[in-house]
Amino acid sequence: MHNSVAMNQYKQVGTKVAVDVADPHHLIQMLLDGALEKINSAKYQMLQNNIARKGEDVSKAISIIDGLVTSLDMEKGGEIAENLFSLYDYMQRKLLEANMSNNMDLLDEVAGLLNEIKAGWSAIPQDVRKEFSDKNK
């Protein structure tokens, strides 16, 4: 039990340090990874019939996606930002529905959408990432 507590504290410190030194591009990657991790955990909890933990994981995934929403620059992002806003809203609604109906297919749908966004985000060339990062300092 003590090892588990220590490991969680270590992870929290590690995450805080990673966030403190991450550029904006990497922060979005971390949010995407975090949402996917919580969805996968929710799926596991659903299989284990652990309703409380499933609900916590889904709630955390929704909160992380809300972080993605707040990272959007609606003025500079134009149509892409508008489309992502709508997609994030859709994903949050699907996560709520998945939680209420215990529907793993909806969790898989949202995970698939997040993986597509993650793949696109990861494909952004390094020089574009650096240019974006330099503009937002």
N, C-alpha and C positions, 0 to 999 in steps of 0.2 A: 504494500500500500504506500509506504513512504517513497519507494522508488518511483511510483506512478506520479505522486505529487511533485517530486523533484524534476521528473522528466517534463511534466506540463509547464513548470516554471521555467525550465531551460528553454523549451520551445517558445514560450511567450517572450523571453528576453531575446532569443535569436530572431524572432519575427520583428520585434521592435527595432533591433539593430538593422535588419535588412530594410525595413521601411525608412529608417532615418537616412540611409545612404543610397537608396534607390532613385533612379531617374524616373520621370513621369511614365515612360514606356514600360519600365520594369514594374512600377506600382500597379499598372493595369493588368499586367501578366499575373502578378501576385493575387489580385482580386479575382481574376478568372479562375486561377488554380484553387483559391480558397472556396469559391462557390461550388466548383466541381467536387472538391473534397467533401463538403457538407452534403451535397446531393448523394454522393456515393455512400456516405455514412448513413444518411436517411434511408437509402435502399436496404442497407444491411439491417438497420433497426426495424424496418418494416418486415423483413423476413424473420427476424427474431421476435416479432410481435411486441416490441418495446415501444409502445405508443408515445410515452412521454419523451424519450430520447429522439424518436423520429420527429416529433413536433419541434423540439429544440433545434435539431439539425436543419429542418426546412426553414424555420424562422431565421436562423443564422444565414442560410443561403439567400433568403429574401433580403436580409439586411446588407449582405455583400453586394447583391445586384443593385440595391439602392445606392451603394457607394459608387458603382459604375455609372448610374444615372447622374449623380451629382458631379461626376468628373466630366460630363459632356459640356462642351462649349457650344451652346446653341447658336450664338452669333457667328462664330468663325467656322463651325462645323457644317453649317448649311444642311443640305438634304441628308447627308450621311448621319449627322447628329440626330436629325428628326427621325430617321429610320431606326437608329439604335435606340432612341428613347421609346419608340413604339414597341420594338422587339423586347426591350427590358421590361416594359410594362406587361406585355403578353406573358413573358416568362414568370414574372412574379405572380400573376393571376393563375397560371398553370400550376405553380408550386403550391399555392393555397388550395387549389382544387385537388391536387395529388394528396396533400396532407389530409384533407377532409374525407376523401373517398378511398384513401389507402390504395391509390392507383400508381403502381410502379411504372406503367407505360408513360405516364405524364412526367415522372421524374426522368425517365430515359429521353423523352422528347426535349426537355429543357437542357439536359446534359449534352445532347447532340447539338443543340443550337449554340451553347456555350463553347463547345469544342470547335465549331465552325468559326466563331468569332476569334477564338484563341489562335487557330491556325492562320487566319488572315492577319491577326495582330503580330504573330511571330514572323510572318513573311515580310514585314516591313523592313526594307534594307537599312543597314546600320547607319549609313550616311544621312538618311532621312530621319532616323531616330535622333541622331546627334543634332541635326539642324533644329528639330522640334524642341529638343531639350534646351538648346542654347537660347532659343527665342523665349522660352518660358522661365528663364532664370530671373 
